[in-house]
Amino acid sequence: MSIEAKAFLEGGPDELPERIVPIQPPGTELKVPFRGGYEHFKATSRHEETAQGRLPVYEWWERTEIAE
């Protein structure tokens, strides 16, 4: 049985549908598709206590647009 790694997202658009997301594989950057672009989050050394347990915090740092 494998346990899926998850992260807690901090910052970025208030309208993001999820603040707890899977991370595959865990690393230093996470790219979340949102409204025609990507929200980029970087891993921090902090953790957040959530209903799903203690998760690493990924902090928003930029948005990029998807080229059409």
Phi and psi restraints in degrees (value plus and minus 20) as a CYANA .aco file:
   2 SER   PHI    -121.0   -81.0
   2 SER   PSI     126.5   166.5
   3 ILE   PHI    -125.6   -85.6
   3 ILE   PSI     104.3   144.3
   4 GLU   PHI     -94.5   -54.5
   4 GLU   PSI     110.2   150.2
   5 ALA   PHI     -93.9   -53.9
   5 ALA   PSI     119.9   159.9
   6 LYS   PHI    -153.0  -113.0
   6 LYS   PSI     140.6   180.6
   7 ALA   PHI    -154.8  -114.8
   7 ALA   PSI     135.4   175.4
   8 PHE   PHI    -121.2   -81.2
   8 PHE   PSI     104.8   144.8
   9 LEU   PHI    -111.6   -71.6
   9 LEU   PSI     111.7   151.7
  10 GLU   PHI    -141.5  -101.5
  10 GLU   PSI     111.7   151.7
  11 GLY   PHI      67.0   107.0
  11 GLY   PSI    -188.2  -148.2
  12 GLY   PHI      58.7    98.7
  12 GLY   PSI    -190.5  -150.5
  13 PRO   PHI     -82.3   -42.3
  13 PRO   PSI     118.4   158.4
  14 ASP   PHI     -82.5   -42.5
  14 ASP   PSI     -45.2    -5.2
  15 GLU   PHI    -103.6   -63.6
  15 GLU   PSI     -18.7    21.3
  16 LEU   PHI     -74.3   -34.3
  16 LEU   PSI     111.3   151.3
  17 PRO   PHI     -89.4   -49.4
  17 PRO   PSI     -47.1    -7.1
  18 GLU   PHI    -152.7  -112.7
  18 GLU   PSI     120.6   160.6
  19 ARG   PHI    -127.2   -87.2
  19 ARG   PSI     -33.1     6.9
  20 ILE   PHI    -135.4   -95.4
  20 ILE   PSI      99.0   139.0
  21 VAL   PHI    -152.2  -112.2
  21 VAL   PSI     133.5   173.5
  22 PRO   PHI     -91.2   -51.2
  22 PRO   PSI     129.3   169.3
  23 ILE   PHI    -145.7  -105.7
  23 ILE   PSI     105.0   145.0
  24 GLN   PHI    -154.5  -114.5
  24 GLN   PSI      94.6   134.6
  25 PRO   PHI     -98.5   -58.5
  25 PRO   PSI     143.3   183.3
  26 PRO   PHI     -78.4   -38.4
  26 PRO   PSI     119.4   159.4
  27 GLY   PHI    -183.4  -143.4
  27 GLY   PSI    -170.9  -130.9
  28 THR   PHI    -119.4   -79.4
  28 THR   PSI     -36.0     4.0
  29 GLU   PHI    -157.8  -117.8
  29 GLU   PSI     127.8   167.8
  30 LEU   PHI    -153.3  -113.3
  30 LEU   PSI     113.5   153.5
  31 LYS   PHI    -137.3   -97.3
  31 LYS   PSI      98.7   138.7
  32 VAL   PHI    -132.2   -92.2
  32 VAL   PSI      98.8   138.8
  33 PRO   PHI     -86.9   -46.9
  33 PRO   PSI     115.4   155.4
  34 PHE   PHI    -182.2  -142.2
  34 PHE   PSI     102.2   142.2
  35 ARG   PHI      25.4    65.4
  35 ARG   PSI      38.6    78.6
  36 GLY   PHI      55.4    95.4
  36 GLY   PSI      -2.7    37.3
  37 GLY   PHI    -178.8  -138.8
  37 GLY   PSI    -183.4  -143.4
  38 TYR   PHI    -149.7  -109.7
  38 TYR   PSI     117.3   157.3
  39 GLU   PHI    -117.1   -77.1
  39 GLU   PSI     108.9   148.9
  40 HIS   PHI    -125.0   -85.0
  40 HIS   PSI     112.6   152.6
  41 PHE   PHI    -145.9  -105.9
  41 PHE   PSI     120.0   160.0
  42 LYS   PHI    -130.6   -90.6
  42 LYS   PSI     123.7   163.7
  43 ALA   PHI     -85.4   -45.4
  43 ALA   PSI     123.8   163.8
  44 THR   PHI    -136.6   -96.6
  44 THR   PSI     157.8   197.8
  45 SER   PHI    -109.4   -69.4
  45 SER   PSI     -20.1    19.9
  46 ARG   PHI    -109.0   -69.0
  46 ARG   PSI     141.9   181.9
  47 HIS   PHI    -151.6  -111.6
  47 HIS   PSI     135.4   175.4
  48 GLU   PHI    -145.5  -105.5
  48 GLU   PSI     113.3   153.3
  49 GLU   PHI    -100.5   -60.5
  49 GLU   PSI     101.5   141.5
  50 THR   PHI    -148.0  -108.0
  50 THR   PSI     155.4   195.4
  51 ALA   PHI     -84.2   -44.2
  51 ALA   PSI     -39.1     0.9
  52 GLN   PHI    -121.1   -81.1
  52 GLN   PSI      -6.6    33.4
  53 GLY   PHI      86.3   126.3
  53 GLY   PSI    -193.6  -153.6
  54 ARG   PHI    -101.9   -61.9
  54 ARG   PSI      98.2   138.2
  55 LEU   PHI    -140.4  -100.4
  55 LEU   PSI     129.8   169.8
  56 PRO   PHI     -87.3   -47.3
  56 PRO   PSI     124.5   164.5
  57 VAL   PHI    -114.0   -74.0
  57 VAL   PSI     108.7   148.7
  58 TYR   PHI    -130.5   -90.5
  58 TYR   PSI     108.5   148.5
  59 GLU   PHI    -125.0   -85.0
  59 GLU   PSI     114.5   154.5
  60 TRP   PHI     -82.7   -42.7
  60 TRP   PSI     121.4   161.4
  61 TRP   PHI    -157.6  -117.6
  61 TRP   PSI     -40.5    -0.5
  62 GLU   PHI    -188.3  -148.3
  62 GLU   PSI     147.5   187.5
  63 ARG   PHI    -145.2  -105.2
  63 ARG   PSI     119.9   159.9
  64 THR   PHI    -143.6  -103.6
  64 THR   PSI     130.3   170.3
  65 GLU   PHI    -113.0   -73.0
  65 GLU   PSI     129.6   169.6
  66 ILE   PHI    -106.6   -66.6
  66 ILE   PSI     105.0   145.0
  67 ALA   PHI     -88.6   -48.6
  67 ALA   PSI     117.9   157.9
